Amino acid sequence: MRRAAVLGALVTILALPASQVSAQTATPGVDHVRPWHVNATIGPSFGTVGTAPTTMASAGYELGNGWSLVGEAGTFRGKPLEFETVIPGATGPAVDDSQRANAFHYNVNVYYQVPERARLLPYLTAGVGAFNTMMVDEPIPGLGSIATLDRVTHAASNLGGGLTYRLSDWLGLTADYRLFVFNTNEAQRVNRFTTGVSILLR
């Protein structure tokens, strides 16, 4: 938890000067792009827990000069043993090939995005939050998936960056890399690289 507290303080320190600059440079009476934005991305992910389908959603507030504060939520799935190798206790004592593990993450991040050029939007990000894994049995015909009670949640910090290619004002292609670090005695890590289609709403 100490690592999460330190990174949380760092995120706050980074956000403060950006918000001050935004307040100083705002010009009354001039129309600006709405500061709120909402994004959603769906596509495959690759990394520590193998290849898995991924969905992500975020809502952010632009602080100015490329800085923004963003709340994120995402999910991806993998084989139980893949999670067990990086998150001890994540899958419970009994695991077999008829089960899968779902992972969820919820975090608050500071983003820095450089000005758009040739429809490309590169960014860097860091933040803190929680990472949850849950065992799910294979679906039973007519009943759907049955979730078990084998779940574990860790505080986790994350660091990464990415690139969005804007196809239109509301649609883009995104590549995002994240390193999740769990605040446990073993300091476990998950690398995740995601590509997909993004819906961009402002």
Secondary structure, DSSP 8 states (H G I E B T S, - for coil): -HHHHHHHHHHHHHHHHHHHHHHHH--TT-----SEEEEEEEEEEEETT-SEEEEEEEEEEEEETTEEEEEEEEEEEE-HHHHHTTSTTSS-S---TTEEEEEEEEEEEEEEE---BTTEEEEEEEEEEEEEEEEEE--BTTTB--EEEEEEEEEEEEEEEEEEEESSSSEEEEEEEEEEEE-STT--EEEEEEEEEEEEE-
